[in-house]
């Protein structure tokens, strides 16, 4: 417990409190300043009236600050809620990115597999085209040979008659 003697409106008071001596002096100085301001503005006030008005003014200020503090607390709570929502959205975004990366990996694997199949297909097509060309060439040779044989058959028929 701290005890300090203060001077307010030219009168000494003993103030006792849990707070530090410096704090108690600061509060007393504030009250003294407020009373001096009121007495300067209204020199006809007696000390009782000045003390009551000082108490009203300081209480008014305290009430307004409490209201402002409550509003700030509400804003802080709203900001905390907003922060939580943003963190949740960020988590969702990160999960989506991870899912997309997995899908990308799968698509890259599929693409690689498709390229392998395409390469095999193109090789098979070249082989089949080569076989087709060979088959056409054999067919042409066969037709030419058949034509020659028919000519020979006709010649033989003419000779045997």
Number of C-alpha atoms within 10 A of each C-alpha: 8 12 14 15 14 18 14 18 16 9 8 10 12 9 14 14 12 10 11 14 17 10 12 20 16 13 13 18 16 14 19 20 15 20 23 18 14 17 18 10 10 11 11 10 14 10 12 9 14 21 20 12 16 20 15 12 14 15 12 12 12 12 12 12 12 12 12 12 12 12 12 12 12 12 12 12 12 12 12 12 12 12 12 12 12 12 12 12 12 12 12 12 12 12 12 12 12 12 12 12 12 12 12 12 12 12 12 12 12 12 12 12 12 12 12 12 12 12 12 12 12 12 12 12 12 12 12 12 12 12 12 12 12 12 12 12 12 12 12 12 12 12 12 12 12 12 12 12 12 12 12 12 12 12 11 11 10 9 8 7 5
